[in-house]
Amino acid sequence: MWQWENAAAGAIAGFATVAALHPLDVVRTRFQVNDGRLSNLPIYKNTGHAIVTITRAEGFKGLYAGFSPAVLGSTVSWGLYFFFYNRAKSRYLKGTEDQQLGPGLHLISAAEAGALVSLCTNPIWLVKTRLQLQTPLQNSQPYTGFSDALRTILKEEGWHTLYRGLGPSLLLVSHGAIQFTVYEELRKFVLQIKSDREKVVLRDRENLLSSFDYAVLGATSKFAAMLFTYPYQVIRSRVQQRPNSNGVPQYVNSWHAVKETLRFEGIRGLYKGITANLLKNVPAASITFVVYENVLNLLKLTS
């Protein structure tokens, strides 16, 4: 029930999130891959310095590098995620007596949805990463856009390249699983408190939560998930970089990226760009869940 509404609400939420916060995504990606050795990216002191430097060197469009695949990827990802997630929840609910899922089944539902989304969208994220890393310092012929990048990658490196970084992406399923489990459990907790205080019956509980409540729940759940899973994002970005002019990748695979990062940069290397990530994703999660819950409620009223 409500599966197409969940997909539509998720897609709209994903689009709104990317449109608002894409420049911070560019900054985060560049910090993630800048290892100070093999990278040909400029050295940025902090998030603010990175934004100013990119704007001066590349213009305003530099802050929106990879915007098309980011919009496509986020819209498709969130749409599929909410669709798969709610299908999984509906399937597991059939075996429960009180029609409520516990934390374990929420975790399984979120992990299942995340794995399916990763398999569907990894090529989009790889292209987005490469477009975001293009700078005037690079010697290789730049990609002119999403379709050109896709054609060039297939021609020069083969279709399997589109799935580089899939390992860390699948490990990042734990991010969504943690986020949605925390979100669902906090949501139930807040609903219980408000319904007890205002003596509201179960079927009317959903009306008790405001957009502010959804924003706080979304931000809190995102922050909790990020603390545990951010290193996977760094490794994925490093593995997905374009090979050098000789066609040799900087990192052979994810495990090689982990070893080299720890060897030369230590644990801190696995958290590069986390400030920009927090600035982007904590408010992004708030926007996503506010838009999602409100669009979903609107669609339910009009159905």
Buried (B, 14 or more C-beta within 10 A) or exposed (E): EBEEBBBBBBBBBBBBBBBEBBBBBBBBBBBBBBBEEBBEBBEBEEBEEBBEBBBEEBEEEBBBBBBBBBBBBBBBBBBBBBBBBBBBBBEBBEEEEEEEBEEEBBBBBBBBBBBBBBEBBBBBBBBBBBBBBBBEEBEEEBBEEBEBBBEBBBEEBEEEBBBBBBBBBBBBBBBBBBBBBBBBBBBBEBBEEBBEEEEBEEEEBBEBBEEEBBBBBBBBBBBBBBEEBBBBBBBBBBBBBBEBEEEEBBBEEBEBBBEBBBEEBEEEBBBBBBBBBBBBBBBBBBBBBBBBBBBBBEBEEEE
